[in-house]
Amino acid sequence: MKSILAALALTSALVAPSLAMARPVTLTTTLNTYGGDGAYLVLYVTDAQGAYAGTLWMAGGKSKYYEHLSDWYRATGGDLAQVDGITGASVGAGRSLEITLDLADALFDAGYTLHVDAAVEDMRDSPNDIAVPLTTAGAGKPAPGRRYVASLRYDM
Amino acid sequence: MIRTLHRWPGLLALILVMALALSGAALSVFPAAERLSTPQAEAGLTVADLAGRILAAYPGVEQIRRAPSGRITAFWFDDGTPGAAVIDPATGKGIASADPDPVKRWLTNLHRSLFLGDAGRIAMAIGAVAMLILSASGAMLVARRMGGWRRWFAPLRGPASSRIHTGIARVAVTGLVLSSATALWMAASTFDLLPDGAAPPTFPTEVSGSTGVLLAAMEPLSVIAVTELRELSFPYPGDATDAFTLKTDRGTGYLDQGTGELLAWAELTMWERISETIYMLHTGQGAASLGLVLGVLALGVPAMGVSGLVLWFAGRRSRPRLRGNHPAKGAATILLVGSEGGSTWGFAATLQHALTTAGQHVHVAPMSGFEPARYPQAERFVILAATWGEGQAPATAKGFIERLAALESVPEAPLAVLGFGDRSFPAFCAFADEVASRAAAKGWAQLMPFDTVDRQSPQDFARWGRALGAALGIELTLEHVPTPPVTGRLTLISRRDYGAEVQAPTTILRFALPEATFLQRLTGRGFGRFQAGDLLGVLPEGADLPRFYSLASGRRDGFVEIVVRKHPGGLCSGQLLALEPGQAIRALVRHNPAFHAAAGRSPLILIGAGTGIGPLAGFIRGNSSKRPIHLAFGMRHPDSDFLYRDDLAGWQVDGRLARLTTANSRGAKPRYVQHSLRAESAELIRLVQEGARIMVCGGRDMASGVADALTDILAPTGLTPLALKAEGRYAEDIY
């Protein structure tokens, strides 16, 4: 378990290109029409103890605004290496963000939780807008978020 | 160079800069409106008090924010439903929606990115760079035009579009520089080019693990005033490892939810402080009044854009297209032009046309492009040069003197220099003169002696052309019509005749004012705008060249008036003296800003003889503000050529004219106007010491007599007419 975590931290993305035990997972995050500019979103995973395990995706290009994704920022100290190569554009109100990643099998049914922190200019920060446990049973079932995220779903 | 730096960014970025300015001006209203509509916290209210009130009203409160305007917003969750409201700090209760204003959001996105994301942000940053370049180059042009930085706010002259452009620019430039410079800083910050990112403290690894401390018992919250607060975030309910996050004007920290203790604290970095100040200066958030001022100044940009465009068109139209300009390599005659407004190009085009017709190969180029190696076939050089300001190089001659000085050897082909200027300016043809003397000092052979053309005189130019033709051994006739004349038809309303008894038939001719088009009014062309002291160019029958007369009225007077004396054998004056009411002439207006009665309260000393009283009478007629005007008028005999006699008496009665002295050159005791000045020495000294401006109009002999008299009169004060001229306090209109 420890060695896997070390590998996770190293790749920073929980994406496991070198591990045979991986599968493609599609993550779909749909936003509410909250009436504001595009939202910054960060998708990241914590382990069974609630400790930060790694980041899956950062939607939003300007690192100066990352502090508003406050849980993620607090967990990583705003370390840009955590989102290196997995950064895209911010997501407009009412739009969906769909990403497909090869995720290690070890992440599922092992107490890992997928979180989304969200922030919008001139509106409230919404850390932990949604948190869903990563289980094979939960795949394909959309879960509602708290503020900006209408629903989050993972398919594999 | 500076003009080019001003023109091209202006034309290319016109739309961009206008969009920036208009959206910025609209946005500037919001901080002020927010400030006015926001209930402010009572003095001494602490963060703990405020948080307690809000917590009582909204038990699920997650975060409290305070904007620089003092507006307090609370965010909460109530049974899993998010809520937010603007809070009245007195009650802790919501009073308005916290949703962002969609209009403001739309304007903000337009202002910073044209709704085009990062590409739009870069475009707008380029717009800000253009604005900075325009401001800097514009400021230099204003300083150059006004005659120095210290004369920044001196009265403006010239056509309306030019006055609008410069008048707005010199007020707005400070705000525009501030807005565009801060914009660039903010763009750099947005693109992470500055180390001004937030540096919150590391979250503590150890917390007390207990919860439930009372807000009032938390030391930092019960001390810090609401006015310092930026943000207070509550810990997640039920998470004992979380903590309060507090942001103030000074920094960010974490507070234990069990003990209220400060667990960690980080001050704002110097970079963050600088960026925040710049953000405040740019947006007006936290400085609403400044924001409004910047917004109003930004409104000047569209006006400057339009007037600048009009100026550019007018400048282009006045610069003729050259037909058949021979390439530099094979040209025998190299014609170099130093022009500011474009009129000298017109003379160059006439000369080029005449020489080309005579079989010469002529290459015309701006003086600033002077490069002897480019003209291997050159047999002669001709320089036509105007002068800018106090003897500086005009726009298309920038750098010529330096290039000439840097030459190892001057070309072998000889040189002729012709200066263009206005004798009423102290630095008449000073630049052309300097070019000629520096070329001579360098040993450049002379094709023809240095000569000048006064006030675009076609006669001067034709005379010089004949001499040039003689030097080249060809017949050269230069018929130059200075700048395509916008002529109008003037119909005579009335004439008042004088001077027949003293063999000097003189008449005051008053014409009806022709209608001016809107464009003429805007650009100040044609009869759109003129005032006393400007010139009326009359085109006599049977000639194409206008003869110029000083105007004795302005557009505001509602008529066009000149004073004409019959010259023996004079074509134009003969026709004018024969003109009867109802008959019409063709005429045009030429602005003559050097001889305007500039606005102000300082006294005017007007000195004139004969027809020279024309513009002076116009100044007095226009003196509705009743500044003290003293007129010294020389005539032949009061019974015959006392021009404007009744008018002057009336103006004395209604206060437009403070004092009138006359001198008669015929009669028992002949006196010239300069004699009457000497008799009034004490009074003149007093007026000059009060800041009076002296304006002289009349013949050359009279003007030099007056200058001599004034030199003597002013000697005890240490002032001279020359020194006054340099200050713009001694103007002459001589013919």
Chai-1 contact restraints between the chains, C-beta under 6 A:
chainA,res_idxA,chainB,res_idxB,connection_type,confidence,min_distance_angstrom,max_distance_angstrom,comment,restraint_id
A,G35,B,D99,contact,1.0,0.0,6.0,A-B,restraint_1
A,G36,B,P100,contact,1.0,0.0,6.0,A-B,restraint_2
A,S63,B,D192,contact,1.0,0.0,6.0,A-B,restraint_3
A,K64,B,G197,contact,1.0,0.0,6.0,A-B,restraint_4
A,E67,B,A198,contact,1.0,0.0,6.0,A-B,restraint_5
A,R74,B,F203,contact,1.0,0.0,6.0,A-B,restraint_6
A,D122,B,P100,contact,1.0,0.0,6.0,A-B,restraint_7
A,R124,B,F75,contact,1.0,0.0,6.0,A-B,restraint_8
A,R147,B,P82,contact,1.0,0.0,6.0,A-B,restraint_9
